[in-house]
Every structure is written in structure tokens, then in C-alpha cells.
Amino acid sequence: MVTGRRGSSSLGCLFTLLIFVTVLYYGINIGEVYFRYYQLVDEMRVQARLAPGLADDVIRRRLEDKIDRLDLPPEAARLTIRRSARDRAITIATRYAETVELPFFQHTFILRPRVSEPL
């Protein structure tokens, strides 16, 4: 018979595991918002670099397709594309909100992707 063993170490392990799983669950759901944001910024940067050879409506259509594929809110498709002759640059920007609803947590993230590249 083993004496002196208590169940506290098992309870501590379960508590630590519960905390880890909770952080992982929340992190994945919140991280997904930022992952899509960075994918959109990357596509905006690519289109801005290709801008000298593309019309604004082509850039807009490509970005709207990417927004649809990423399943972003419709207001993300309200893109602003500005070409500055003085600075010889293009700026592409948008603004949208994503709400994350999790147990005991609800937050609306306001995201403003914006890129500028020389022409």
C-alpha cells in the first residue's frame, strides 16, 4: 500500500490543462481575425506593387475577390484606391469590423488595413 500520496498533483495537472485548452481555444478564434487581416494586407500590397500596370477597377475587382474568399464582412469591400501624381504612389485602404463571440467574451475588432507603394 502506498501512503502519503495525495490527489493534489493530479488536480493541479487538470487545472493547468484546463487553462491551456481555454487559452488555446480563445487564441485560435481571436487569431483567426488577425490571420485574415494579414492575408488581406498581403494581397493589398501585391496589388499595389502591380499598380503601375493595372487599372484601379482591376485592382478593386481582385481585392473584392480576395475579400469574398476570406469571408470578410461586406464593408471590407469599400476600398479606397488613391494614386498620387505628386508623390508618385498608390494607397489602398479599407475599414471593417469583426465581432468575436466566445463564452464569457465578446469583442468587436475594428480593423483598418492600409498599404502604400511607390508607382
Backbone hydrogen bonds, N-H to C=O, Kabsch-Sander energy under -0.5 kcal/mol:
donor,donor_aa,acceptor,acceptor_aa,energy
3,T,1,M,-0.5
9,S,6,R,-0.5
11,L,7,G,-2.2
12,G,8,S,-2.7
13,C,9,S,-2.0
14,L,10,S,-2.3
15,F,11,L,-2.4
16,T,12,G,-2.3
17,L,13,C,-2.4
18,L,14,L,-2.5
19,I,15,F,-2.3
20,F,16,T,-2.4
21,V,17,L,-2.6
22,T,18,L,-2.2
23,V,19,I,-2.6
24,L,20,F,-2.4
25,Y,21,V,-2.6
26,Y,22,T,-2.5
27,G,23,V,-2.7
28,I,24,L,-2.4
29,N,25,Y,-1.8
30,I,26,Y,-2.5
31,G,27,G,-2.8
32,E,28,I,-1.7
33,V,29,N,-0.7
33,V,30,I,-0.6
34,Y,30,I,-1.2
35,F,31,G,-2.6
36,R,32,E,-2.2
37,Y,33,V,-1.9
38,Y,34,Y,-2.6
39,Q,35,F,-1.8
40,L,36,R,-2.2
41,V,37,Y,-2.5
42,D,38,Y,-2.2
43,E,39,Q,-2.1
44,M,40,L,-2.7
45,R,41,V,-2.4
46,V,42,D,-2.2
47,Q,43,E,-2.5
48,A,44,M,-2.3
49,R,45,R,-2.1
50,L,46,V,-1.6
51,A,47,Q,-0.6
51,A,48,A,-0.6
53,G,50,L,-1.7
54,L,51,A,-1.5
58,V,55,A,-0.5
59,I,55,A,-1.9
60,R,56,D,-2.8
61,R,57,D,-2.2
62,R,58,V,-2.4
63,L,59,I,-2.4
64,E,60,R,-2.6
65,D,61,R,-2.1
66,K,62,R,-2.0
67,I,63,L,-2.5
68,D,64,E,-2.2
69,R,65,D,-2.4
70,L,66,K,-2.2
71,D,68,D,-1.0
72,L,67,I,-2.1
76,A,73,P,-1.9
77,A,74,P,-1.8
78,R,75,E,-1.4
79,L,77,A,-2.0
80,T,93,A,-3.0
81,I,79,L,-0.5
82,R,80,T,-0.5
82,R,91,T,-2.8
84,S,82,R,-0.5
84,S,89,A,-3.2
85,A,83,R,-0.6
88,R,84,S,-1.1
89,A,84,S,-1.5
90,I,117,E,-2.9
91,T,82,R,-2.8
92,I,115,V,-2.5
93,A,80,T,-2.2
94,T,113,P,-1.9
96,Y,111,L,-2.3
98,E,109,F,-2.4
100,V,107,H,-3.0
101,E,99,T,-0.6
102,L,100,V,-0.6
102,L,105,F,-3.4
105,F,102,L,-2.3
107,H,100,V,-2.1
109,F,98,E,-3.5
109,F,107,H,-0.6
110,I,108,T,-0.5
111,L,96,Y,-3.1
111,L,109,F,-0.7
115,V,92,I,-2.5
117,E,90,I,-2.3
119,L,88,R,-3.2
